[in-house]
Amino acid sequence: MKDAAPILDCLATSYRLDLDGDEYVRLLAEQAAPVLDRGLGVMTYTYDARDRQRPVIDHFAVSGAFDPSWLPAFYGAVDAAAIDVGSPAHPTGFHAWGHLVCAQVSSVPAMRPFLPLFAQLGGARDVFAVNALDASGRGLWLGAPLPSVDREPEERVTLFTRLAAHLTSAIRLRRTVGASKPRPAAILSPNGALLHAEKGEGVVDAREDLRQATVAFDQARTRTMREDVELATRRWRPLVLSRWSLLDDFDSDGRRFVVAVDNGPPTRPPRRDLSEREHQVLTQAHMGHSIKVIAYELGLSASTVRVLLHRAAKKLGASSRREAIARFDALTRQRAEEERGR
């Protein structure tokens, strides 16, 4: 995909902890515009969907080409069509797209009733969107109105699916540590040499995986890699072994290091016999993510994800992935009901 380098800027910005929520979404909207904008601008917002029946937007921004005056007419059209609640406080259509990572609205059957309403957004006929939703219920939506329903190239969907995985990981990290500096589990040189490891963190056993990930992380921002964003994003993953995210750090002399910080997806297995990683892959599968996407999100191989799903399904007494997800869903709902009843 030509001129896709801004995606790497978005990836780097997504892990910035020094930006407040409003500045964060504003900068992401601006950086995504060169590759997402089709003449009608870009919208970005973070949201809280812990109550999936009533998700709430907390920070919202648009790029320069998007006219905010379009929004009241759009929300009014949504209300008039009686297909959702049109409101600047709530993500429109979340019930239809909340399980998706990256999609064009016209390709999602449940979203097609919204297509005529997009005319209120500067005459748009479609929307291309990235949805970064963490298992904790926190998320970020990034989208652009489109002037036609022409299908977006598959390579574009792939790149923005990877961006969504990074945004999900970054949102989780930002929510966990806020503006504070996260405690590193490991400190590495840019060439991947392990300089320090916290005891009991499992870093030493994973040092080769961390080395390879650090080298990929370092190379992904080079000028050469900006000319091959597909390769850069394929190698630079959100997590290492479903546990650590990599961040830049500098000492007082300006020397650069790479730190590995704990940032694994939240895990509360509904059964004791499910391991942490089995629970992680089941959770991502339950959210509708494919094996390929789960592998990228967690920094695992696709074969490892398949093995983990198979083991989890066996423990749940399920004979297929679909049945395993259904049983996992039932167990998760049962736990939630028990906790509400306490």
URSUL-V285957 format. One record per helix or strand of 2 or more residues. SS is the DSSP state (@ for helix, = for strand). FROM is the first residue (numbers start at 0). TO is the last residue. Records with the same first field share a line. If there is no record, write none. Layout:
SS = FROM-TO / FROM-TO
//
This chain:
@ = 5-13 / 20-35 / 69-80 / 93-96 / 104-106 / 108-119 / 153-176 / 203-218 / 222-225 / 228-234 / 275-285 / 290-297 / 301-314 / 320-339
= = 42-47 / 55-61 / 101-103 / 125-132 / 137-145 / 183-187 / 193-196 / 243-249 / 255-261
//
